[in-house]
Amino acid sequence: MFKIKSEVQFDMAHYLSGYKGKCSNIHGHRYKLIVMLKSETLIAEGQLRGMVDDFTNFKDALKEIADIFDHKLIIEDNEEGRALAKKLEELPNDFDIYFVNYRPTAEEMSKDIFNRLKINGLQVCQVELFETPNNSCIYTED
């Protein structure tokens, strides 16, 4: 089995609907995303001969993911999230809000990222999303 990995980092804020505790406020993190691709065989011919995938294509796919979330406020698309977004729109700041159909935890985000990459044709086998330097979630389909 061949495995290759690459990483990207991005800054993002999120709001956890219904959460009670220290992280109940809008807050941000410096995320580090590490993704691993796998293949039992290498590409047999052409420009990519001897590779699992082209690292340039791989890094471009990770950059697209990072660009979705980078410097945005991620909010769950539910009643509470939409109400918060409406209140933020009343402020003079121009908040860049991105709605997701899940609670934006490291766990849910890692699964979402895995699925986005898989849909784009990458042979993704593992996504690890660090929310802080010491805390991460690993998502696989195993």
N, C-alpha and C positions, 0 to 999 in steps of 0.2 A: 504494500500500500504506500503510495506517495502522498505526502501532505505538504502544502505550502501555506504560509500565513503572511498576512500584512496587517498594518494597523493605521488608524487615523484618529485624530482627536478633534473635539469640538466643544464649544461652550453653549450651555443651554439652561434655561430656567423651566421649572415645571410647578404645577399645582396639583396636589393630590386631593381630589374631592372626597369629603367625608372622613379625612384623616384627623385624628386628635393627637396632638403631641408636638414635639419640637419642630417637626417638618410640616406643620399644618399651614405655615405661611408660604407664599410664593418664594421660591429660593432657587439658586442655581448651582451648577457643578461644572467642573472641567471633566468631560467624559473622554475615556479612551476606549476605542472599539478595536478589538483584535478578532480577525476572521480567519478561519482555516478552511481550505479547500482540499478535497481528496480525490484520488483516482487510483484504481488498481493498475492502470496502464498509462503510458505516456502517449501523447499524440504521435502518430507513426510517420507522418509525412508533411511536407509543406513548410512554411515559415516557422510554425510552432513545433516542429519535430523535436521530440525529446523533452517536451514540457507538459506539465499538468494544465497550465494555462499561461497566458502571457501576463507577466507581472504588471505591465502597463494597463492592460484591460482590467485586471483585478483592482489595482489602485484607483483607476477611474471610477469603477463601480462603488468603491468605498467612499470616494470623494462625493459622489452623487448622494449617497446616504447622509454623509456629514452635512452637506449643503441643505438638506431637508430640515435638519434640526438646529443647525448652528445659529447662535444668537437669536433664538426664538423662544417665546414662552409657549410651552406645550401644555395644552389643557384638554381634558377629557370632554368629548362632545356629548354632554348630558345636560340636564336642566341646570344644575349648579354651575357647571363650566360655562354654559352660554350666558348665565346671569352675571358671572364674574367678568366675562369678556365685554358684556354690555357696559358694566360699570367702568371698566378700564378705558373704553372708547370715549367716555365723558371727560377724561383727563386730557391735559394739553399734550402729553407725550404720544408718540405714534408707536404703540406696541405692535410688534410683529408676532401675532398669535397663530399657532398652528394647532388645529383640532385633530385629535386621534379618537378612535372608537374604543379605547381602553384606558384604564387608569395608567398614567405615564410613569410606571415604576421601572426599575432596571430589568426586572423579570419580564414584564410585558413588552418593553422596548426591544430586548434581545430577541424575543420570539418574532416580533414584527420585522426586525432587520433581517433575521434569518430568512423569513418568507419572502421579503422583497428581493433579496439576492438570489434566492432559488428561482423565483419567477423570471428573473433576468437571465437564467440559464447557467448560473455558476454552480459548480459541484460543491456547494457549501456543506460542511459537516459539523462546524462548530462556530458559534458566535460567543465571544466574551465581551461584556460591556462593563467597564469600570465606572462606577458613579463617583467614587473617591479613589485615591491611590491605594487604599487597603480593602475596598469593598467592591465586589463584582458579582455578576450573574453569568453563568455559562448556560447556553441553550444549545441542545442537540436534539435530533429526532430519535435518538436511541432510548 
